[in-house]
Amino acid sequence: MSDGFVTLAEIEKARTAIGETVRRTFVDGSPSLTEMAGVPVHLKLEHQQITGSFKLRGASNAIAQLTDAEKARGVVGVSTGNHGRGLAYAARAAGVRCIICMSKLVPQAKIDGIMAQGAEVRIVGRSQDEAQEEVDRLVADEGMTMIPPFDHRAIIAGQGTLGLELVEQVPDLGTVLVPLSGGGLICGVAAAVKAKKPGAKIVGISMERGAAMHACLRAGRPVAVEELPTLADSLGGGIGLDNRHTFAMTRALVDDVVLLDEAEIARAIRHAYRQERQIVEGSGAVGIGALLAGTVNSSGPVVAILSGGNIDMDQHARIVAGEDVDVAREAA
Ligand SMILES: *Cc1c(COP(=O)(O)O)cnc(C)c1O
């Protein structure tokens, strides 16, 4: 393993650092998926994490690692989704100022979600790029620290704490199904799980519509991938052409990547609700989707990480009612 990879020691340190802020989420067996898969299937209920996703783990650890001077100057971010929520909450818990910059195009519900966690919201420009320019200005002029969503050692180590919990909760685990976007979650989980259980398999699950890491693994280097509307909206976006950590770690530590189409993601949300009685967002349900589609070759007990629950409840109601929700058509 190359020296650059996030280590078990960093993940264990993260666990101590964030223990007071994050919840140790439950693992539950799934009788219906167990019967279907022919091996024991467990669900890691991380959508029940505070702020509704695992992103709180990484954000809390990144803030814990700041110096006192950096804490005094505050943190900034551009994410309007789960990372933004996690960062806002973690900052408030640590008594650190947090500004989330976003463009005028961001829907009010997302702005409200971030503000509800106590962050300052700055609306600038008409694109993500213009919002990023404001972040760069706050970093340059006010000495604030930008906390990125995945390609950062402290973020990866924080997400890895979920992997440490898993090996304790399911000691005989054979395969872990991990929703995959920029790779912070899967790299942290893989580093933790493989350090403790070298034989375990780690499988990443993305959507067909804009699977950035999958395209990069194919190309053998980070490449630009078009972002498309999808039910797995927390999995959208690129990995960064100057990716420093997650591309190399994913390539080395992840055994397989599986892609799901929109109908399979909808089916997974529906299954989570009707069979498991859990409200899970599309991105969080892809592990279930892969099991339902029969596309993973899973050995031994399987754990699917339900990574988040922040779904628009009207959209959720339509999906579980069996309506054919086509986000591509609705975005057009
Ligand atoms: C961010 C996110 C992911 C993907 O995490 P990465 O670290 O970017 O791979 C998966 N599920 C949910 C709910 C998320 O918010």
The ligand as an SDF file (V2000), in Angstrom:
LIG
                    3D

 15 15  0  0  0  0  0  0  0  0999 V2000
  -22.1340   12.1530   -0.5050 C   0  0  0  0  0  0  0  0  0  0  0  0
  -23.0150   10.9780   -0.4810 C   0  0  0  0  0  0  0  0  0  0  0  0
  -22.6200    9.7430   -1.0380 C   0  0  0  0  0  0  0  0  0  0  0  0
  -21.3100    9.5630   -1.7720 C   0  0  0  0  0  0  0  0  0  0  0  0
  -20.1860    9.8110   -0.9640 O   0  0  0  0  0  0  0  0  0  0  0  0
  -18.7600   10.0370   -1.6100 P   0  0  0  0  0  0  0  0  0  0  0  0
  -17.8540   10.1550   -0.4470 O   0  0  0  0  0  0  0  0  0  0  0  0
  -18.8170   11.3020   -2.4120 O   0  0  0  0  0  0  0  0  0  0  0  0
  -18.4640    8.8630   -2.4850 O   0  0  0  0  0  0  0  0  0  0  0  0
  -23.4830    8.6600   -0.9010 C   0  0  0  0  0  0  0  0  0  0  0  0
  -24.6870    8.7800   -0.3060 N   0  0  0  0  0  0  0  0  0  0  0  0
  -25.1040    9.9440    0.2190 C   0  0  0  0  0  0  0  0  0  0  0  0
  -26.4440    9.9870    0.8520 C   0  0  0  0  0  0  0  0  0  0  0  0
  -24.2880   11.0870    0.1530 C   0  0  0  0  0  0  0  0  0  0  0  0
  -24.7080   12.2450    0.6830 O   0  0  0  0  0  0  0  0  0  0  0  0
  1  2  1  0
  2  3  1  0
  2 14  2  0
  3  4  1  0
  3 10  2  0
  4  5  1  0
  5  6  1  0
  6  7  2  0
  6  8  1  0
  6  9  1  0
 10 11  1  0
 11 12  2  0
 12 13  1  0
 12 14  1  0
 14 15  1  0
M  END
$$$$
